[in-house]
Amino acid sequence: MFVKPTPGRAVRWPGTMRLLKAQGETVPETGFWLLCLHNGDVVKAAPPDASAASPSPTPSPIPASGGAAATPEPAEAHA
């Protein structure tokens, strides 16, 4: 489930004690998070659009020669 901390509240992940991000995160539907939801520490929210959230892929570097990189042959091929 995707939750955000209620404004003015800070919620920590159990175990790591890391703060839940203000923009929200997907959390497991465990007793801990359900209790936080029940107590009003977090609110259910819609996850951000995956296509808008992911950065555009960066192209992989191309060798300056413009050709394919040489692949070494296995040693047994020369026997």
JOKA-V908990 format. One record per residue. N is the residue number from 1. RES is the residue in one letter. PHI is phi in degrees with one decimal (999 if undefined). OMEGA is omega in radians with two decimals (NA if undefined). Layout:
N|RES|PHI|OMEGA  N|RES|PHI|OMEGA
//
This chain:
1|M|999|-3.13  2|F|-102.5|-3.11  3|V|-133.0|3.04  4|K|-125.1|3.04  5|P|-67.4|3.07  6|T|-63.4|3.13  7|P|-50.9|-3.14  8|G|88.4|-3.13  9|R|-120.8|3.07  10|A|-119.9|-3.13  11|V|-123.3|-3.14  12|R|-105.8|3.03  13|W|-67.2|3.08  14|P|-68.1|3.12  15|G|91.8|-3.10  16|T|-91.8|-3.11  17|M|63.9|3.08  18|R|-78.2|3.14  19|L|-69.5|3.03  20|L|-67.5|-3.10  21|K|-63.3|-3.11  22|A|-62.8|3.14  23|Q|-79.9|3.08  24|G|100.4|-3.14  25|E|-150.8|3.02  26|T|-83.0|-3.11  27|V|-125.1|3.08  28|P|-70.6|-3.12  29|E|-85.3|-3.13  30|T|-101.8|3.12  31|G|-58.0|-3.13  32|F|-60.8|-3.09  33|W|-70.9|3.07  34|L|-66.9|3.09  35|L|-67.7|3.07  36|C|-60.9|3.11  37|L|-65.2|-3.14  38|H|-63.1|-3.11  39|N|-78.6|3.14  40|G|86.0|3.11  41|D|-75.3|3.09  42|V|-131.4|3.05  43|V|-127.6|3.06  44|K|-69.3|-3.14  45|A|-143.3|3.07  46|A|-85.2|3.11  47|P|-65.0|3.12  48|P|-63.7|3.14  49|D|-59.7|-3.07  50|A|-61.7|-3.11  51|S|-71.3|3.14  52|A|-79.8|-3.08  53|A|-80.4|-3.09  54|S|-83.8|3.13  55|P|-69.5|3.13  56|S|-66.6|-3.10  57|P|-65.6|3.12  58|T|-90.1|-3.13  59|P|-67.8|3.12  60|S|-75.1|-3.12  61|P|-64.3|3.13  62|I|-105.3|3.12  63|P|-55.9|-3.10  64|A|-61.6|-3.12  65|S|-70.7|3.14  66|G|83.7|-3.13  67|G|-97.4|3.10  68|A|-74.4|3.12  69|A|-69.8|-3.14  70|A|-69.9|3.11  71|T|-104.4|-3.13  72|P|-66.4|3.12  73|E|-84.3|3.07  74|P|-62.9|-3.10  75|A|-61.1|-3.09  76|E|-69.0|-3.14  77|A|-72.0|-3.12  78|H|-93.4|-3.04  79|A|-76.7|NA
//
